[in-house]
Amino acid sequence: MRFLGIDTSNYTTSAALLDDKTGTVTQKKMLLPVKPGEKGLRQSDAVFHHTVQLPQVLTELFSENPGAPDCVGVSIFPRREKGSYMPCFLVGKAAAEAISVSENKPLRTFSHQEGHIVAALFSAKRLDLLKETFLAFHVSGGTTEALLVKPNDTNLFSVRIVGQSLDLKAGQLIDRTGVMLSLAFPCGKDLEVLSEHSDKTYNVKPTMKGADCCLSGIENQCQAMFRKGESPADIAKFCMCSVLTALSEMVSVLRKEYGDLPVLFSGGVSSNKLLKKELTEKYGVIFAEPAFSADNAAGIAVLTALMQKGSSFYEL
């Protein structure tokens, strides 16, 4: 059987096909275009670009993998909670419903957040964690949250926020700093490369309120460094070290509160090499592969297969 996943987030148009015979996922994606100097997109612009790009992404995916899918899955809201809504997800929802009706195939709906968690588990070959309780961090431009994930008979698992950024999200901080340094949005990869040219060492004390962090002060410090004429590489290094320190402290606080639970990281910021190295060494954190860490539809395809096939799929 083949399972199609679609995700139209605020940053990326994505589609993926999972073949349950081989256990492989083929995914295609396109970043939404952002004009130089801008820090993101309005929802109306995101909807427009998805409407243009999704047919292109699906055409490329099915030209390499011809034939109708056996089941269709799609993310239709950011989180599975009341009031969670973003117009950009309507584009994927409409396309998924059209494919489902025209091919007379089942349709499954999920949250963008659920897709991130499962994509990370799939790429790390740890789908077995869905049968137990664990901590999942979703760190991106729109979200910096720590979630307590528990098995759930209705939706496979349920999540509860147990830690978060109280102001700026980690990805926002990184993108704002990058744009200030004349990098192209989204800035994560370029800011990481730039930071590697700095030999400075920063001992940052994060601003914490329990397991919650505050990141706006870091942006102010980066702006102050910029005004003083400090090198872009040093500013980038300070920014990345500050994000790492805050996330590390969140893990530490939550481990003390909930015990030595497995910890999973997903979201675009989680693809940072420094973050991965430090948190793996310190806490044994499980990370998604970079292709499955940023926004993607792979997790939606895997979720669709899990919902359709049940426990027999966990061995893939």
C-alpha positions as CSV (number, residue, x, y, z in Angstrom):
1,M,0.0,0.0,0.0
2,R,1.0,3.6,-0.6
3,F,0.2,6.4,1.7
4,L,0.1,10.1,0.6
5,G,0.9,12.9,3.1
6,I,0.3,16.6,2.4
7,D,1.4,19.5,4.5
8,T,1.1,23.2,3.7
9,S,2.7,25.1,6.5
10,N,3.7,28.7,6.8
11,Y,7.1,28.0,5.3
12,T,7.0,25.0,3.0
13,T,4.8,23.2,0.5
14,S,5.3,19.5,1.1
15,A,4.0,16.1,-0.2
16,A,5.3,12.6,0.6
17,L,4.5,9.0,-0.4
18,L,5.2,6.1,1.9
19,D,5.5,2.6,0.5
20,D,4.7,0.1,3.3
21,K,6.4,-2.8,1.4
22,T,9.8,-1.1,1.5
23,G,9.3,1.2,4.4
24,T,10.7,4.1,2.4
25,V,9.4,7.6,2.1
26,T,9.7,9.8,-1.0
27,Q,9.1,13.5,-0.3
28,K,9.0,16.6,-2.4
29,K,8.9,20.1,-1.0
30,M,9.2,23.8,-2.0
31,L,10.0,26.7,0.3
32,L,7.6,29.6,0.1
33,P,9.3,32.6,-1.5
34,V,10.1,35.5,0.9
35,K,11.4,38.8,-0.5
36,P,14.9,39.8,0.5
37,G,14.9,41.7,3.8
38,E,11.5,40.4,4.9
39,K,11.1,38.2,8.0
40,G,8.2,36.0,7.0
41,L,4.9,35.9,5.0
42,R,1.4,37.0,5.6
43,Q,-1.1,34.2,5.6
44,S,-2.8,35.5,2.5
45,D,0.5,35.4,0.7
46,A,1.2,31.9,2.1
47,V,-2.1,30.6,0.8
48,F,-1.4,32.1,-2.7
49,H,2.0,30.5,-2.9
50,H,0.8,27.1,-1.7
51,T,-2.0,27.2,-4.3
52,V,0.6,27.8,-7.0
53,Q,3.2,25.3,-5.6
54,L,1.2,22.3,-4.4
55,P,0.3,21.2,-8.0
56,Q,4.0,21.4,-8.9
57,V,5.1,19.4,-5.9
58,L,2.4,16.7,-6.4
59,T,3.3,16.5,-10.2
60,E,6.9,15.9,-9.4
61,L,6.1,13.4,-6.7
62,F,3.7,11.3,-8.9
63,S,5.8,11.6,-12.0
64,E,8.5,9.6,-10.1
65,N,5.9,7.4,-8.3
66,P,3.0,6.9,-10.7
67,G,-0.3,5.4,-9.5
68,A,-3.0,6.4,-7.1
69,P,-2.3,6.3,-3.3
70,D,-4.3,3.8,-1.2
71,C,-4.9,6.4,1.5
72,V,-4.5,10.2,1.9
73,G,-3.4,12.1,4.9
74,V,-3.1,15.9,5.5
75,S,-2.4,18.4,8.2
76,I,-5.3,20.7,8.7
77,F,-4.3,22.8,11.7
78,P,-1.2,23.7,13.7
79,R,-2.1,21.8,16.9
80,R,-4.8,19.4,17.9
81,E,-6.5,21.8,20.2
82,K,-9.5,24.1,20.2
83,G,-9.0,27.3,18.3
84,S,-5.8,26.1,16.5
85,Y,-6.1,27.5,13.0
86,M,-4.0,28.9,10.1
87,P,-5.4,29.6,6.6
88,C,-2.4,28.1,4.9
89,F,-3.5,24.6,5.9
90,L,-6.7,25.0,3.9
91,V,-4.8,24.6,0.6
92,G,-3.5,21.1,1.6
93,K,-6.9,20.2,3.0
94,A,-8.7,21.1,-0.2
95,A,-6.2,19.1,-2.4
96,A,-6.3,16.1,-0.1
97,E,-10.1,16.0,-0.1
98,A,-10.2,16.3,-3.9
99,I,-7.7,13.4,-4.3
100,S,-9.6,11.3,-1.7
101,V,-13.0,11.8,-3.4
102,S,-11.8,11.4,-7.0
103,E,-9.9,8.2,-6.2
104,N,-12.4,6.9,-3.6
105,K,-9.7,6.5,-1.0
106,P,-9.8,7.1,2.8
107,L,-8.8,10.5,4.1
108,R,-7.0,11.0,7.5
109,T,-6.5,14.4,9.1
110,F,-3.8,15.4,11.5
111,S,-2.1,18.4,13.1
112,H,1.2,19.9,11.7
113,Q,2.7,19.3,15.2
114,E,1.8,15.6,15.1
115,G,3.4,15.3,11.8
116,H,6.7,16.8,13.1
117,I,6.8,14.3,16.0
118,V,6.2,11.3,13.9
119,A,8.6,12.3,11.1
120,A,11.3,12.7,13.7
121,L,10.5,9.3,15.3
122,F,10.4,7.6,11.8
123,S,13.7,9.1,10.7
124,A,15.3,8.0,14.0
125,K,13.8,4.5,13.7
126,R,12.0,5.0,17.1
127,L,8.3,4.7,16.2
128,D,8.2,2.3,19.2
129,L,8.2,5.4,21.5
130,L,4.6,6.0,20.5
131,K,3.7,3.1,22.9
132,E,5.2,5.0,25.9
133,T,5.4,8.4,27.5
134,F,8.2,10.7,26.3
135,L,9.1,14.4,25.9
136,A,9.0,16.0,22.5
137,F,10.5,19.4,21.7
138,H,9.1,21.2,18.6
139,V,11.5,24.1,17.9
140,S,10.8,26.2,14.8
141,G,9.9,29.6,13.5
142,G,6.4,29.4,14.8
143,T,6.8,27.1,17.9
144,T,9.2,26.6,20.7
145,E,7.5,24.0,22.9
146,A,8.2,21.0,25.1
147,L,5.4,18.4,25.0
148,L,4.6,15.5,27.2
149,V,3.5,12.8,24.8
150,K,1.4,9.9,25.9
151,P,-0.3,7.0,24.0
152,N,-3.9,7.6,23.0
153,D,-6.3,5.1,21.5
154,T,-8.2,7.7,19.5
155,N,-5.3,9.7,17.8
156,L,-2.4,7.3,18.6
157,F,-1.0,9.9,21.0
158,S,-2.0,13.0,23.0
159,V,0.3,15.9,23.8
160,R,0.3,18.5,26.6
161,I,2.6,21.6,26.7
162,V,4.9,21.4,29.7
163,G,7.4,24.1,28.6
164,Q,7.6,26.8,26.0
165,S,9.1,30.2,25.1
166,L,7.1,33.0,26.6
167,D,8.0,35.5,24.0
168,L,10.0,35.0,20.8
169,K,10.3,31.5,19.3
170,A,13.7,30.1,18.7
171,G,13.3,30.2,14.9
172,Q,12.0,33.8,15.1
173,L,15.1,34.8,17.0
174,I,17.4,33.1,14.5
175,D,15.6,34.6,11.5
176,R,15.5,38.1,12.9
177,T,19.2,37.9,13.7
178,G,20.0,36.6,10.3
179,V,18.0,39.2,8.5
180,M,19.8,41.9,10.5
181,L,23.0,40.3,9.2
182,S,21.7,40.5,5.6
183,L,21.1,36.7,5.4
184,A,18.3,35.3,3.3
185,F,15.1,34.2,5.1
186,P,14.7,31.6,6.5
187,C,18.1,32.1,8.0
188,G,18.8,29.0,10.1
189,K,21.3,27.2,7.8
190,D,23.2,30.4,6.8
191,L,23.4,31.6,10.4
192,E,24.8,28.2,11.5
193,V,27.5,28.3,8.8
194,L,28.3,31.9,9.7
195,S,28.6,31.0,13.4
196,E,31.2,28.3,12.6
197,H,33.6,31.1,11.6
198,S,33.7,32.5,15.2
199,D,36.2,31.3,17.7
200,K,34.5,33.0,20.6
201,T,33.2,31.1,23.6
202,Y,30.0,32.4,25.3
203,N,28.8,31.4,28.7
204,V,25.1,32.4,28.5
205,K,22.7,32.3,31.5
206,P,19.2,31.7,30.1
207,T,16.2,33.6,31.4
208,M,13.9,30.9,32.8
209,K,10.5,30.7,34.6
210,G,10.3,27.1,35.6
211,A,10.5,25.1,32.4
212,D,9.6,28.1,30.3
213,C,12.2,30.3,28.6
214,C,12.4,33.9,27.5
215,L,14.3,34.7,24.3
216,S,13.5,38.4,23.5
217,G,16.5,39.5,25.6
218,I,18.8,37.6,23.3
219,E,17.5,39.5,20.3
220,N,18.2,42.8,22.2
221,Q,21.8,41.6,22.9
222,C,22.4,40.6,19.3
223,Q,21.2,44.1,18.2
224,A,23.5,45.7,20.7
225,M,26.5,43.6,19.4
226,F,25.6,44.7,15.8
227,R,25.5,48.4,16.8
228,K,28.9,48.1,18.4
229,G,30.3,46.7,15.2
230,E,31.0,43.2,16.4
231,S,31.6,40.6,13.7
232,P,28.7,38.9,12.1
233,A,30.2,35.5,12.9
234,D,30.4,36.4,16.6
235,I,26.8,37.6,16.7
236,A,25.7,34.4,14.9
237,K,27.7,32.3,17.4
238,F,26.2,34.2,20.4
239,C,22.7,33.7,19.0
240,M,23.1,30.0,18.5
241,C,24.8,29.4,21.8
242,S,22.0,31.3,23.6
243,V,19.3,29.2,21.9
244,L,21.2,26.1,22.8
245,T,21.6,27.1,26.5
246,A,17.9,27.9,26.9
247,L,16.8,24.6,25.3
248,S,19.3,22.7,27.4
249,E,18.0,24.2,30.6
250,M,14.4,23.3,29.6
251,V,15.4,19.7,29.2
252,S,17.1,19.7,32.6
253,V,14.1,21.2,34.4
254,L,11.7,18.8,32.7
255,R,13.8,15.8,33.4
256,K,13.8,16.7,37.1
257,E,10.0,17.1,37.1
258,Y,9.0,14.1,35.0
259,G,11.9,11.7,35.4
260,D,14.4,10.3,33.0
261,L,12.0,10.1,30.0
262,P,13.3,9.8,26.4
263,V,13.6,13.3,24.7
264,L,12.8,13.9,21.1
265,F,13.7,17.0,19.1
266,S,11.9,18.1,15.9
267,G,11.3,21.3,13.9
268,G,13.6,23.3,11.7
269,V,15.9,24.7,14.4
270,S,16.6,21.1,15.5
271,S,18.6,20.5,12.4
272,N,21.4,22.7,13.8
273,K,24.6,20.6,14.2
274,L,25.8,22.4,17.4
275,L,22.4,21.8,19.0
276,K,22.4,18.2,18.0
277,K,25.9,17.5,19.2
278,E,25.6,19.2,22.6
279,L,22.2,17.8,23.6
280,T,23.0,14.3,22.4
281,E,26.1,14.2,24.5
282,K,24.5,15.8,27.5
283,Y,21.0,14.1,27.6
284,G,21.0,11.4,24.9
285,V,18.4,13.4,23.0
286,I,16.9,11.7,19.9
287,F,17.0,13.9,16.8
288,A,15.3,13.7,13.4
289,E,17.5,13.6,10.3
290,P,17.7,17.1,8.8
291,A,15.3,16.2,5.9
292,F,12.7,15.1,8.4
293,S,13.3,17.8,10.9
294,A,12.2,20.9,9.0
295,D,8.6,21.2,7.8
296,N,7.7,18.1,5.8
297,A,4.8,15.9,4.8
298,A,6.7,12.6,5.6
299,G,5.3,12.5,9.2
300,I,1.8,12.9,7.8
301,A,2.3,10.0,5.4
302,V,3.6,7.8,8.2
303,L,0.8,8.8,10.5
304,T,-1.7,7.9,7.8
305,A,-0.2,4.5,7.6
306,L,-0.2,4.0,11.3
307,M,-3.9,4.9,11.6
308,Q,-4.8,2.6,8.7
309,K,-2.6,-0.4,9.5
310,G,-2.3,-0.2,13.3
311,S,0.4,-1.8,15.4
312,S,1.7,-3.9,12.5
313,F,3.4,-0.8,11.0
314,Y,5.5,0.0,14.1
315,E,8.3,-2.3,13.0
316,L,9.2,-0.2,9.9
